[in-house]
Amino acid sequence: MCASSREAMLYQASVFNPDVEHMFELLAQTVSEPRLSDEEISEQLISAEAQLLKYRDIFYRPENIVVAFSGVDEKKADELVAKYLRYSNTSASPSKLVKEPAQYTGGEFSLPIPEGIEYRGEEFHHIYVGFEGVDISSEDVYKLAVLQMLIGGGGSFSAGGPGKGMYSRAYTRVLNQYGFVESCKSFIHNFTDSGLFGLSLSCVPQADRVMAELIGYELNLLMSRDIGKGGISEHEVSRAKNQLKSSLMMNLESKMVQLEDMGRQVQIYGKRVDVLEMCAKINQVTRDDLIVMAEKIFTGSEPTIVVQGDREAFGDIRGMLARYGLGKTASASAEKKDNTTSRSRGWF
């Protein structure tokens, strides 16, 4: 299979050991010596063949490629790479690759309901609120991963069962409490130069006006040290850490996932990080770490807000978040709602 992301192109295959050489030959030809016909280019809506070839000239070079094998002897792997991964243009000067770190800015974007499914009393409206996270090489990545697992996420219907995160905050504090919320999910994206972390919700259109308040209220509690008023508890931290380690171990049971994970780690770190080392770093995360991490994320940058639905009905989203102390420019003296009175408005 072939998959692309913001920072990498991945070519991956799974075969029996006797067929490894034949499969690698095909992948190597695809990467280093592809036959790009005009018909294929037009099918992919590429406007100019020259642009595609320039892209390949910049990125598809030996110094940018990581080759990973699973279940193949190292000596055999070296032989296959030397035999099939050929580059005839390595002596040519490559086009200059300019690497500028991403600059997070925050902002807001609103999308209308797609044509054809306008209001019929059935569709949901959606809101995403994100903040700048951490890059993949940061030591804080494990703390943020635990925080994301603690918040969790899902839909209003679940068949349950072990490992579904039914005790995460998204379920216990949002989905189980407010019937007008269809889904509530935390999200985390870590890149080599930055990251994103936040919360997404889907709701019935009549609840648009209270979504910003609900998000602000719940994210603000993650920065609170008062467990009695909804702050993070030691029990929640322990459960989130165990669930993160369990998820990590279960995913790595797949050889294909192992292979991809190994390749991406070598690409980013220059080495493979053992799963036991990851689990050890997860074990070191404390409740105080998560509270400090929440403060760092939710007050270290301006929010990124994406809405699909009736934008006017959502009200002043940025202003409501600021009232809960969220966002870099939120005034330190801004009125912060008391947790005991925050349910007095509308459904709250």
Rosetta silent file (secondary structure, phi, psi, omega in degrees, C-alpha in Angstrom):
SEQUENCE: MCASSREAMLYQASVFNPDVEHMFELLAQTVSEPRLSDEEISEQLISAEAQLLKYRDIFYRPENIVVAFSGVDEKKADELVAKYLRYSNTSASPSKLVKEPAQYTGGEFSLPIPEGIEYRGEEFHHIYVGFEGVDISSEDVYKLAVLQMLIGGGGSFSAGGPGKGMYSRAYTRVLNQYGFVESCKSFIHNFTDSGLFGLSLSCVPQADRVMAELIGYELNLLMSRDIGKGGISEHEVSRAKNQLKSSLMMNLESKMVQLEDMGRQVQIYGKRVDVLEMCAKINQVTRDDLIVMAEKIFTGSEPTIVVQGDREAFGDIRGMLARYGLGKTASASAEKKDNTTSRSRGWF
SCORE:     score description
SCORE:     0.000 S_00000001
   1 L     0.000  161.121  175.519    0.000    0.000    0.000 S_00000001
   2 E  -127.172  133.500  179.421    0.999    3.642   -0.344 S_00000001
   3 E  -137.191  145.121  179.507    0.020    6.330    2.153 S_00000001
   4 E  -122.357  150.232  176.235    0.912   10.006    2.400 S_00000001
   5 L  -141.329 -176.482 -177.710    0.961   12.404    5.333 S_00000001
   6 L   -58.656  -31.226 -170.869    2.155   15.918    6.068 S_00000001
   7 L  -123.816    0.961 -175.884    5.752   14.787    6.500 S_00000001
   8 L  -158.429  154.974  168.190    6.218   11.431    4.758 S_00000001
   9 E  -112.616  133.069 -174.947    5.277    9.085    1.929 S_00000001
  10 E  -121.552  125.061  172.651    4.967    5.439    2.976 S_00000001
  11 E  -113.106  125.047 -170.819    5.252    2.374    0.732 S_00000001
  12 L  -143.384  144.645  178.519    4.486   -0.822    2.616 S_00000001
  13 L  -151.079  154.435  177.827    3.873   -4.502    1.860 S_00000001
  14 L  -129.286  120.971 -177.939    3.482   -7.781    3.715 S_00000001
  15 L  -140.852  167.756  173.145    4.601  -11.053    2.065 S_00000001
  16 L   -71.336  153.152 -174.973    5.931  -14.486    2.962 S_00000001
  17 H   -52.439  -41.688  179.916    9.706  -14.646    3.462 S_00000001
  18 H   -61.859  -20.347 -176.678   10.468  -16.403    0.127 S_00000001
  19 H  -101.368    6.163 -177.565    8.801  -13.489   -1.711 S_00000001
  20 H   -58.800  -46.173 -176.998   10.575  -10.646    0.116 S_00000001
  21 H   -62.966  -44.056  179.770   13.083  -10.049   -2.673 S_00000001
  22 H   -63.173  -41.537 -179.431   10.433   -9.934   -5.409 S_00000001
  23 H   -67.461  -41.458 -179.480    8.280   -7.567   -3.368 S_00000001
  24 H   -66.771  -34.442  177.761   11.180   -5.286   -2.489 S_00000001
  25 H   -60.858  -43.405  178.547   12.213   -5.130   -6.149 S_00000001
  26 H   -63.471  -44.610  179.308    8.739   -3.873   -7.047 S_00000001
  27 H   -64.766  -40.821 -179.486    8.750   -1.276   -4.252 S_00000001
  28 H   -63.691  -40.948  177.801   12.269   -0.143   -5.148 S_00000001
  29 H   -65.654  -38.166  178.658   11.302    0.337   -8.788 S_00000001
  30 H   -62.899  -38.195 -177.616    8.227    2.260   -7.736 S_00000001
  31 H   -80.762  -48.393 -170.953   10.321    4.618   -5.612 S_00000001
  32 H   -96.156  -26.001 -176.630   13.502    5.034   -7.654 S_00000001
  33 L  -138.598   59.427 -177.486   12.503    4.254  -11.250 S_00000001
  34 L   -75.491  151.510  173.238    8.760    4.839  -11.727 S_00000001
  35 L  -104.085  104.341 -176.255    7.125    4.927  -15.140 S_00000001
  36 L  -102.154  103.026 -179.860    4.846    7.951  -15.049 S_00000001
  37 L   -84.190  158.888  177.767    2.603    8.028  -18.088 S_00000001
  38 H   -60.619  -35.713 -179.492    0.628   11.072  -19.201 S_00000001
  39 H   -64.770  -42.972  178.999   -2.562    9.115  -18.632 S_00000001
  40 H   -64.413  -40.538 -179.727   -1.683    8.358  -14.984 S_00000001
  41 H   -64.503  -43.658 -179.829   -0.765   11.971  -14.340 S_00000001
  42 H   -66.561  -33.388  178.444   -4.021   13.266  -15.813 S_00000001
  43 H   -64.537  -32.628 -179.785   -5.999   10.734  -13.778 S_00000001
  44 L   -89.309    9.240  176.775   -4.500   12.140  -10.574 S_00000001
  45 L    60.849   34.112  174.303   -5.400   15.682  -11.632 S_00000001
  46 L   -84.962  123.118 -172.594   -1.753   16.767  -11.790 S_00000001
  47 L   -71.873  -31.947 -176.414   -1.670   19.923  -13.893 S_00000001
  48 L  -144.664  131.321  179.985    1.907   19.631  -15.111 S_00000001
  49 H   -63.182  -32.401 -178.200    4.282   16.696  -15.343 S_00000001
  50 H   -61.713  -36.300  179.577    7.213   19.019  -14.648 S_00000001
  51 H   -65.418  -41.014  179.534    5.853   19.809  -11.182 S_00000001
  52 H   -65.600  -43.153  179.640    5.602   16.125  -10.322 S_00000001
  53 H   -66.482  -35.736  177.203    9.128   15.415  -11.543 S_00000001
  54 H   -65.583  -39.331  177.574   10.455   18.394   -9.584 S_00000001
  55 H   -60.783  -44.603  179.324    8.764   17.061   -6.456 S_00000001
  56 H   -64.504  -38.786 -178.828   10.434   13.707   -6.954 S_00000001
  57 H   -63.355  -33.391 -177.808   13.792   15.363   -7.586 S_00000001
  58 H   -79.593  -45.368 -169.440   13.576   17.196   -4.245 S_00000001
  59 H  -101.369  -34.005 -175.438   12.227   14.487   -1.968 S_00000001
  60 L   -87.971   68.356  178.862   12.862   11.084   -3.546 S_00000001
  61 L  -126.311  154.745 -176.129   16.602   10.979   -2.941 S_00000001
  62 H   -52.588  -38.932 -176.935   18.697    8.421   -1.020 S_00000001
  63 H   -69.803  -12.409 -179.720   19.418   10.804    1.851 S_00000001
  64 H  -104.660    0.400 -171.946   15.668   11.211    2.436 S_00000001
  65 L  -105.435  136.137  173.184   14.696    7.541    2.319 S_00000001
  66 L  -116.018  128.664  177.385   14.322    5.110    5.217 S_00000001
  67 L  -111.659  125.444 -178.760   14.033    1.385    4.448 S_00000001
  68 L  -123.824  136.879  176.211   12.596   -0.854    7.188 S_00000001
  69 L  -123.867  148.022  173.277   12.277   -4.646    7.245 S_00000001
  70 L  -127.996  125.948 -179.355   10.558   -6.897    9.774 S_00000001
  71 L    80.867   14.887  179.668   11.441  -10.583    9.948 S_00000001
  72 L  -119.631  134.254  178.954   14.309  -10.217    7.453 S_00000001
  73 L   -58.723  141.742 -176.211   17.967  -10.824    8.288 S_00000001
  74 H   -59.948  -42.100  179.547   20.012   -7.611    8.383 S_00000001
  75 H   -62.165  -42.672  178.094   22.585   -8.910    5.902 S_00000001
  76 H   -63.493  -39.614  178.731   19.831   -9.907    3.481 S_00000001
  77 H   -62.303  -43.835  178.296   18.214   -6.491    3.875 S_00000001
  78 H   -59.912  -41.917 -179.525   21.516   -4.748    3.028 S_00000001
  79 H   -63.328  -42.385 -178.973   21.882   -6.895   -0.078 S_00000001
  80 H   -65.759  -40.991  179.203   18.380   -6.092   -1.285 S_00000001
  81 H   -63.583  -45.877 -179.376   18.848   -2.341   -0.806 S_00000001
  82 H   -65.483  -32.796 -175.427   22.184   -2.364   -2.676 S_00000001
  83 H   -80.365  -40.633 -169.760   20.766   -4.515   -5.477 S_00000001
  84 H  -111.611  -25.813 -177.111   17.423   -2.875   -6.189 S_00000001
  85 L   -88.518   80.156 -174.806   17.293    0.647   -4.780 S_00000001
  86 L  -100.850  142.841  175.585   19.230    2.305   -7.610 S_00000001
  87 L  -132.086  118.045 -178.109   19.501    6.010   -8.306 S_00000001
  88 L   -86.952  -13.662 -174.872   21.047    7.182  -11.559 S_00000001
  89 L  -109.815   20.895 -176.320   20.817   10.896  -10.748 S_00000001
  90 L   -68.958  -20.185  179.891   22.555   10.973   -7.363 S_00000001
  91 L   -80.174  -19.777  178.736   25.496   12.903   -8.795 S_00000001
  92 L   -72.454  147.509  179.951   23.249   15.715   -9.929 S_00000001
  93 L   -71.715  124.708 -179.258   22.810   18.628   -7.562 S_00000001
  94 L   -73.258  154.278  173.954   19.415   18.307   -5.882 S_00000001
  95 L   -62.816  143.266 -175.899   16.992   21.193   -5.794 S_00000001
  96 L   -65.631  127.708  178.454   17.396   23.116   -2.575 S_00000001
  97 L   -98.854  110.124 -178.786   15.026   21.878    0.121 S_00000001
  98 L   -90.129  120.627  179.899   13.996   24.779    2.332 S_00000001
  99 L  -111.661  104.769  177.333   12.912   23.653    5.783 S_00000001
 100 L  -111.399  128.633 -179.718   11.120   26.336    7.742 S_00000001
 101 L   -61.674  146.037  179.327    9.499   25.391   11.051 S_00000001
 102 L   -63.693  140.764  178.087    5.740   25.691   11.160 S_00000001
 103 L  -111.414  104.506  179.136    4.447   28.916   12.699 S_00000001
 104 L   -71.264  134.527 -179.243    1.263   28.337   14.664 S_00000001
 105 L  -123.350  -23.900 -171.936   -1.062   31.347   14.540 S_00000001
 106 L    76.300 -178.957  179.670   -4.520   30.219   15.632 S_00000001
 107 E   142.475 -170.850 -177.026   -7.614   31.665   14.007 S_00000001
 108 E  -141.767  143.628  178.153  -11.143   30.805   13.002 S_00000001
 109 E  -143.832  136.458 -177.858  -12.835   29.215    9.997 S_00000001
 110 E  -121.709  134.747  179.185  -16.516   28.547    9.419 S_00000001
 111 E  -116.933  137.162  176.086  -18.040   26.031    7.019 S_00000001
 112 L   -77.017  163.748  173.024  -21.683   25.956    5.931 S_00000001
 113 L   -65.209  131.523 -178.092  -23.728   22.781    6.017 S_00000001
 114 L   -55.011  144.593  178.573  -23.071   20.991    2.681 S_00000001
 115 L   -61.505  141.283  179.441  -25.697   21.510   -0.003 S_00000001
 116 L   102.032  -21.794  178.014  -28.221   18.732   -0.167 S_00000001
 117 L  -127.308   36.484  177.116  -28.338   18.091    3.578 S_00000001
 118 L   -59.076  173.522 -171.019  -29.587   21.483    4.721 S_00000001
 119 L   -49.946  117.589  174.378  -31.597   21.659    7.899 S_00000001
 120 L  -128.336    9.532 -178.862  -34.086   18.821    8.079 S_00000001
 121 L    82.972   10.254 -175.613  -34.060   18.473   11.822 S_00000001
 122 L  -123.087  -32.085 -173.721  -31.637   15.547   11.619 S_00000001
 123 L   -75.569  161.362  178.828  -28.109   16.776   10.903 S_00000001
 124 L  -108.452  155.003  173.174  -25.595   17.791   13.581 S_00000001
 125 E  -101.912  153.886 -170.918  -23.470   20.891   13.861 S_00000001
 126 E  -130.935  146.105  176.559  -19.759   20.608   14.629 S_00000001
 127 E  -142.435  132.695  176.096  -17.105   22.626   16.445 S_00000001
 128 E  -118.458  131.623  174.871  -13.371   22.050   16.800 S_00000001
 129 E  -127.036  117.304 -177.951  -11.211   24.003   19.247 S_00000001
 130 E  -127.125  160.718  177.255   -7.470   23.366   19.118 S_00000001
 131 E  -134.234  163.380  178.362   -4.278   24.827   20.553 S_00000001
 132 E   -65.930  129.933  179.407   -0.625   24.488   19.659 S_00000001
 133 L   -96.491 -139.437  179.804    0.724   21.196   21.006 S_00000001
 134 L  -126.281  156.556  178.407    4.284   19.876   21.120 S_00000001
 135 L   -77.518  164.865 -171.160    6.545   18.415   18.456 S_00000001
 136 L   -66.575  -23.594 -178.885    7.188   14.693   18.290 S_00000001
 137 L   -89.017   -2.787 -179.184   10.717   14.934   19.721 S_00000001
 138 L   -72.393  143.593  175.847    9.606   16.814   22.859 S_00000001
 139 L   -67.248  -19.129  179.989    9.809   15.032   26.209 S_00000001
 140 L   -78.002   -4.918 -176.205    6.330   16.414   26.890 S_00000001
 141 H   -62.323  -32.946  179.266    4.832   14.234   24.161 S_00000001
 142 H   -72.281  -37.119  177.462    4.164   11.434   26.675 S_00000001
 143 H   -64.824  -43.051 -178.628    2.451   13.805   29.104 S_00000001
 144 H   -69.276  -33.717  177.269    0.236   15.179   26.364 S_00000001
 145 H   -65.197  -39.601  177.052   -0.588   11.653   25.153 S_00000001
 146 H   -65.743  -41.375  178.913   -1.719   10.709   28.677 S_00000001
 147 H   -62.406  -40.828  178.473   -3.813   13.889   28.875 S_00000001
 148 H   -64.247  -39.594  178.591   -5.437   13.044   25.540 S_00000001
 149 H   -68.360  -35.384  178.659   -6.216    9.534   26.763 S_00000001
 150 H   -64.215  -39.937  177.799   -7.657   10.952   30.006 S_00000001
 151 H   -72.467  -44.380  176.603  -10.065   13.153   28.029 S_00000001
 152 L    69.040 -150.099  178.908  -10.798   10.332   25.595 S_00000001
 153 E   160.151  163.717  178.874  -13.708   10.557   23.223 S_00000001
 154 E   165.903 -170.125  179.236  -16.464    8.802   21.364 S_00000001
 155 E  -103.447  174.580 -177.254  -20.062    8.983   20.237 S_00000001
 156 L   -69.786  -19.340  176.058  -23.335    8.987   22.144 S_00000001
 157 L  -115.208  133.203  174.271  -23.792    5.299   21.305 S_00000001
 158 L  -148.324  141.489  178.089  -21.223    2.624   22.126 S_00000001
 159 L   -76.003   -3.971  178.663  -21.512   -1.131   22.502 S_00000001
 160 L    74.843 -157.300 -178.123  -19.135   -0.870   25.462 S_00000001
 161 L   101.008  162.264 -177.202  -16.577   -3.532   26.228 S_00000001
 162 L   -64.510  143.834  175.696  -13.016   -3.337   27.530 S_00000001
 163 L    80.657    6.274 -178.570  -10.718   -0.653   26.177 S_00000001
 164 L   -85.069   -5.400  179.487  -13.525    1.585   24.878 S_00000001
 165 L    71.311   30.646 -176.814  -12.648    4.461   27.224 S_00000001
 166 L   -68.395  -13.151  178.467  -16.117    4.552   28.765 S_00000001
 167 L  -105.199   10.366  176.452  -14.664    6.107   31.928 S_00000001
 168 L   -73.204  164.306 -177.283  -12.838    8.907   30.125 S_00000001
 169 H   -64.313  -33.160 -179.902  -13.950   12.491   30.743 S_00000001
 170 H   -59.746  -34.103  178.173  -15.549   12.794   27.325 S_00000001
 171 H   -84.068  -54.889 -171.448  -18.016   10.101   28.362 S_00000001
 172 H   -70.081  -31.285 -174.024  -18.497   10.680   32.089 S_00000001
 173 H  -103.900  -17.988 -176.774  -18.570   14.488   32.017 S_00000001
 174 H  -121.260  -67.106 -173.435  -20.065   15.253   28.579 S_00000001
 175 H   -62.406  -37.721 -179.787  -21.757   12.437   26.660 S_00000001
 176 L   -79.884  -11.841 -175.567  -23.404   10.898   29.722 S_00000001
 177 L  -104.794  -32.255 -173.217  -24.544   14.283   31.039 S_00000001
 178 L  -123.056  106.903 -176.672  -25.786   16.194   28.003 S_00000001
 179 L   -67.542  -17.460 -179.005  -28.105   14.391   25.616 S_00000001
 180 L   -81.581   -5.639  177.430  -27.796   17.128   22.995 S_00000001
 181 E   -94.968  120.799 -178.241  -24.116   16.230   22.404 S_00000001
 182 E   -84.778  -39.421  178.266  -23.747   13.521   19.764 S_00000001
 183 E  -148.414  150.664  178.792  -19.967   13.112   19.941 S_00000001
 184 E  -146.096  118.102 -174.729  -17.081   14.481   21.976 S_00000001
 185 E  -139.866  138.101  170.907  -13.473   13.647   21.099 S_00000001
 186 E   -90.338  151.077  179.363  -10.049   14.915   22.022 S_00000001
 187 E  -135.200  150.587 -179.993   -7.436   15.022   19.283 S_00000001
 188 E  -143.870  132.237  176.593   -3.645   15.166   19.203 S_00000001
 189 E  -134.166  124.558  179.586   -1.258   15.610   16.265 S_00000001
 190 E  -117.397  122.061  176.842    2.518   15.690   16.702 S_00000001
 191 L  -112.566 -179.054 -177.944    4.788   16.778   13.853 S_00000001
 192 L   -73.760  -18.726 -176.265    8.540   17.334   13.711 S_00000001
 193 L  -122.403   -9.732 -178.807    8.197   21.086   14.241 S_00000001
 194 L  -169.534 -164.903  179.635    4.920   21.619   16.106 S_00000001
 195 E  -169.062  174.025  177.796    1.649   19.981   17.041 S_00000001
 196 E  -134.938  144.094  178.192   -2.073   20.379   17.679 S_00000001
 197 E  -148.038  135.438  179.504   -4.193   19.438   20.673 S_00000001
 198 E  -179.175 -158.983 -172.215   -7.839   20.087   21.332 S_00000001
 199 E  -137.488  140.168  176.281  -11.447   19.004   21.546 S_00000001
 200 E  -125.912  142.284  179.127  -14.190   18.443   18.969 S_00000001
 201 E  -136.356  147.959  170.645  -17.932   18.191   19.577 S_00000001
 202 E  -121.790  139.251 -174.901  -21.026   17.482   17.496 S_00000001
 203 E  -146.236  167.852  172.882  -24.432   18.587   18.739 S_00000001
 204 L   -69.346  148.104 -175.780  -28.043   19.157   17.740 S_00000001
 205 H   -55.822  -31.939 -177.877  -28.445   22.606   16.113 S_00000001
 206 H   -67.041  -14.715 -177.538  -30.514   23.920   19.032 S_00000001
 207 H  -100.358    6.456 -178.090  -27.474   23.519   21.334 S_00000001
 208 H   -52.078  -41.923 -171.523  -25.042   25.597   19.262 S_00000001
 209 H   -65.776  -18.514 -177.437  -25.211   28.517   21.697 S_00000001
 210 H  -108.466    1.613 -176.696  -23.837   26.535   24.651 S_00000001
 211 H   -66.302  -43.269 -179.406  -21.040   24.594   22.939 S_00000001
 212 H   -62.706  -39.247  179.486  -18.325   27.204   23.507 S_00000001
 213 H   -66.767  -40.619  179.580  -19.239   27.402   27.191 S_00000001
 214 H   -63.759  -43.612  178.747  -19.170   23.630   27.564 S_00000001
 215 H   -64.523  -46.805 -179.798  -15.726   23.390   25.931 S_00000001
 216 H   -60.923  -41.891 -179.152  -14.349   26.275   27.979 S_00000001
 217 H   -62.419  -47.660 -176.421  -15.739   24.839   31.204 S_00000001
 218 H   -70.517  -39.929  179.620  -14.297   21.353   30.660 S_00000001
 219 H   -69.258  -35.216  177.969  -10.869   22.498   29.462 S_00000001
 220 H   -63.139  -35.685 -179.688  -10.604   24.940   32.354 S_00000001
 221 H   -64.928  -27.689  179.322  -11.177   22.069   34.830 S_00000001
 222 L   -67.518  -19.017  178.496   -8.104   20.288   33.451 S_00000001
 223 L   -95.704   -3.257 -177.437   -6.026   23.173   34.817 S_00000001
 224 L   -86.043  143.319  175.930   -7.685   23.048   38.249 S_00000001
 225 L   -98.612   -0.099 -179.062   -6.037   21.420   41.264 S_00000001
 226 L   -91.271  100.008 -178.392   -9.339   21.211   43.139 S_00000001
 227 H   -63.463  -35.128 -178.429  -10.556   17.610   42.691 S_00000001
 228 H   -62.782  -25.485 -179.827  -13.796   18.413   44.514 S_00000001
 229 H  -104.807   13.563  174.795  -14.776   20.897   41.804 S_00000001
 230 L   111.395    7.846  178.248  -13.830   18.685   38.880 S_00000001
 231 L   -69.684  167.303 -178.892  -10.045   18.763   38.773 S_00000001
 232 L   -66.342  135.423  179.276   -8.003   15.779   37.611 S_00000001
 233 L  -103.993  160.763  177.589   -7.786   12.958   40.156 S_00000001
 234 H   -62.361  -34.964 -179.871   -4.997   10.452   40.751 S_00000001
 235 H   -64.285  -41.084  178.003   -7.393    7.650   39.825 S_00000001
 236 H   -63.904  -41.131 -179.704   -8.052    9.228   36.417 S_00000001
 237 H   -63.492  -45.558  179.833   -4.323    9.631   35.800 S_00000001
 238 H   -61.103  -43.894 -179.686   -3.614    6.002   36.674 S_00000001
 239 H   -64.288  -43.341 -179.030   -6.408    4.764   34.398 S_00000001
 240 H   -63.857  -40.349  178.590   -5.259    6.953   31.485 S_00000001
 241 H   -64.726  -45.007  179.072   -1.665    5.759   31.806 S_00000001
 242 H   -63.749  -39.921 -179.523   -2.704    2.103   31.877 S_00000001
 243 H   -67.986  -38.040  178.191   -5.010    2.572   28.907 S_00000001
 244 H   -64.429  -44.092  178.370   -2.280    4.328   26.896 S_00000001
 245 H   -65.316  -39.921  178.566    0.203    1.533   27.574 S_00000001
 246 H   -62.552  -44.738  179.537   -2.422   -1.084   26.737 S_00000001
 247 H   -62.735  -41.217  179.261   -3.248    0.637   23.451 S_00000001
 248 H   -62.134  -47.191 -178.968    0.437    0.909   22.589 S_00000001
 249 H   -65.262  -42.520 -177.921    1.091   -2.771   23.262 S_00000001
 250 H   -66.232  -39.146  178.813   -2.000   -3.962   21.399 S_00000001
 251 H   -64.626  -38.143 -177.190   -1.168   -1.914   18.303 S_00000001
 252 L   -77.582   -0.293  172.923    2.379   -3.256   18.201 S_00000001
 253 L   -70.010  -22.056  178.632    1.070   -6.825   18.098 S_00000001
 254 L   -83.922  129.023  178.915    0.591   -6.231   14.370 S_00000001
 255 H   -62.925  -36.743  179.715    3.733   -6.778   12.274 S_00000001
 256 H   -66.139  -39.416  177.712    2.620   -4.098    9.820 S_00000001
 257 H   -67.521  -41.224  176.302    2.213   -1.568   12.617 S_00000001
 258 H   -56.871  -45.564 -177.674    5.619   -2.557   14.018 S_00000001
 259 H   -62.460  -47.643  179.718    7.191   -2.024   10.608 S_00000001
 260 H   -63.825  -42.485 -179.631    5.627    1.389   10.106 S_00000001
 261 H   -62.084  -42.072  179.889    6.452    2.456   13.656 S_00000001
 262 H   -63.679  -44.996 -179.951   10.088    1.404   13.242 S_00000001
 263 H   -63.275  -43.467 -178.785   10.457    3.282    9.955 S_00000001
 264 H   -67.424  -36.834  179.247    8.895    6.474   11.276 S_00000001
 265 H   -66.383  -42.117  177.727   11.030    6.425   14.423 S_00000001
 266 H   -64.188  -38.493  179.220   14.237    6.046   12.422 S_00000001
 267 H   -62.845  -37.751 -175.470   13.082    8.850   10.150 S_00000001
 268 H   -91.545  -50.108 -173.556   12.462   11.190   13.099 S_00000001
 269 H   -96.178  -17.995 -174.304   14.866   10.119   15.850 S_00000001
 270 L    81.844    6.735  179.687   17.520    8.303   13.829 S_00000001
 271 L  -159.445  169.349  176.078   16.955    5.199   15.972 S_00000001
 272 L   -97.079  131.494  177.701   14.224    2.900   17.197 S_00000001
 273 L   -93.890  120.431 -177.496   12.725    3.645   20.609 S_00000001
 274 L   -66.016  144.964 -177.925   11.908    0.418   22.435 S_00000001
 275 H   -62.857  -31.576  178.092    8.314    0.001   23.594 S_00000001
 276 H   -67.346  -33.438  176.090    9.493   -0.695   27.149 S_00000001
 277 H   -67.093  -40.039  176.490   11.257    2.664   27.147 S_00000001
 278 H   -61.764  -45.222 -179.039    8.023    4.321   26.052 S_00000001
 279 H   -63.837  -36.391  178.465    6.078    2.588   28.817 S_00000001
 280 H   -63.462  -39.879  179.219    8.695    3.656   31.376 S_00000001
 281 H   -70.767  -33.057  175.804    8.251    7.301   30.328 S_00000001
 282 H   -66.255  -40.632  179.434    4.477    6.946   30.525 S_00000001
 283 H   -61.947  -27.467 -177.099    4.820    5.547   34.059 S_00000001
 284 L   -77.645  -13.789 -178.316    6.784    8.650   35.087 S_00000001
 285 L   -69.387  133.437 -178.872    3.900   11.005   34.249 S_00000001
 286 L  -115.890  169.774  177.209    2.228   12.460   37.357 S_00000001
 287 H   -59.873  -44.172  178.231   -0.981   14.330   38.099 S_00000001
 288 H   -60.435  -37.417  178.238    0.983   17.559   38.534 S_00000001
 289 H   -58.838  -42.619 -177.272    2.600   16.975   35.118 S_00000001
 290 H   -69.636  -37.976  178.708   -0.827   16.831   33.468 S_00000001
 291 H   -65.986  -45.198  177.403   -2.090   19.984   35.182 S_00000001
 292 H   -63.274  -38.727  179.327    1.056   21.900   34.199 S_00000001
 293 H   -64.207  -42.660  178.321    0.767   20.478   30.674 S_00000001
 294 H   -62.243  -42.067  178.160   -2.855   21.616   30.408 S_00000001
 295 H   -62.816  -42.207 -179.579   -1.884   25.107   31.549 S_00000001
 296 H   -62.727  -44.368 -176.437    0.954   25.207   29.032 S_00000001
 297 H   -73.234  -48.070 -170.711   -1.234   24.119   26.108 S_00000001
 298 H   -81.654  -13.005  176.716   -4.435   26.033   26.841 S_00000001
 299 H  -119.257    0.947 -176.819   -2.752   29.339   27.771 S_00000001
 300 L   -91.468   -9.780 -179.172    0.338   29.159   25.556 S_00000001
 301 L  -152.849  164.521  175.517   -1.337   29.942   22.232 S_00000001
 302 L   -76.758  147.816 -178.942   -4.451   31.410   20.709 S_00000001
 303 L   -70.756  148.929  169.057   -7.225   28.909   19.939 S_00000001
 304 E  -103.653  123.227 -173.110   -7.889   27.559   16.472 S_00000001
 305 E  -120.873  125.813  175.369  -11.649   27.374   15.936 S_00000001
 306 E  -126.213  128.574 -176.988  -13.441   25.521   13.136 S_00000001
 307 E  -127.038  138.241  169.061  -17.232   25.475   12.951 S_00000001
 308 E  -125.801  116.827 -175.719  -19.639   23.745   10.588 S_00000001
 309 L   142.549 -151.755  179.753  -23.212   24.869   10.996 S_00000001
 310 L   -83.715   99.183 -175.243  -24.893   28.136   11.923 S_00000001
 311 H   -60.212  -40.869 -178.528  -21.914   30.306   12.905 S_00000001
 312 H   -62.752  -33.951 -178.159  -24.042   33.070   14.409 S_00000001
 313 H   -67.539  -25.509  179.395  -25.807   30.597   16.689 S_00000001
 314 H   -74.039  -17.436  177.571  -22.470   29.601   18.274 S_00000001
 315 L    73.872 -158.119 -178.786  -21.983   33.162   19.514 S_00000001
 316 L   -83.171   87.414 -175.421  -18.667   34.680   20.603 S_00000001
 317 H   -65.797  -49.705 -178.047  -16.597   31.496   20.841 S_00000001
 318 H   -61.503  -41.029  179.650  -13.233   33.153   21.388 S_00000001
 319 H   -64.780  -40.120  179.004  -14.680   35.485   24.008 S_00000001
 320 H   -65.867  -41.283  177.822  -16.299   32.617   25.901 S_00000001
 321 H   -62.542  -39.178  179.373  -13.051   30.646   25.907 S_00000001
 322 H   -63.921  -33.929  178.571  -11.227   33.714   27.204 S_00000001
 323 H   -62.967  -25.242  177.109  -13.708   33.962   30.103 S_00000001
 324 L   -97.299   13.993  175.694  -12.461   30.536   31.182 S_00000001
 325 L    77.859   21.049 -178.219   -8.823   31.608   30.920 S_00000001
 326 L  -101.307  131.389 -178.708   -8.148   29.854   27.612 S_00000001
 327 L   111.818  147.320 -174.115   -5.892   31.472   25.034 S_00000001
 328 L   -65.385  -35.384 -175.758   -2.618   33.338   25.222 S_00000001
 329 L   -96.947    7.409  177.009   -4.136   36.795   25.298 S_00000001
 330 L   -60.982  126.291 -176.459   -6.904   35.988   27.738 S_00000001
 331 L   -63.163  136.918  179.259   -6.666   38.723   30.363 S_00000001
 332 L   -64.652  -23.280 -179.266   -5.409   37.569   33.737 S_00000001
 333 L   -97.942    4.971 -178.792   -8.075   39.704   35.325 S_00000001
 334 L   -62.933  147.541 -179.444  -10.872   38.432   33.092 S_00000001
 335 L   -64.108  125.825  176.684  -13.870   37.138   34.937 S_00000001
 336 L  -107.191  124.978 -178.111  -13.589   33.378   35.505 S_00000001
 337 L   -63.474  137.849  174.862  -16.834   31.592   36.041 S_00000001
 338 L   -76.309  136.555 -176.376  -17.155   29.787   39.331 S_00000001
 339 L   -58.906  -26.052 -176.668  -17.679   26.074   38.838 S_00000001
 340 L   -78.116  -16.503 -177.820  -20.696   26.093   41.141 S_00000001
 341 L  -114.851    0.443 -174.455  -22.612   28.570   38.964 S_00000001
 342 L   -71.726   -7.716 -179.167  -21.512   27.540   35.502 S_00000001
 343 L  -100.225   10.982 -173.808  -24.598   25.332   35.043 S_00000001
 344 L   -83.173   -8.945 -174.172  -27.090   28.136   35.500 S_00000001
 345 L  -104.632  126.326  176.323  -27.316   29.012   31.796 S_00000001
 346 L    57.528 -129.188 -179.484  -29.576   27.113   29.397 S_00000001
 347 L   -70.091  -10.663 -177.063  -29.048   23.339   29.660 S_00000001
 348 L   -86.371    0.000    0.000  -26.318   23.931   32.209 S_00000001
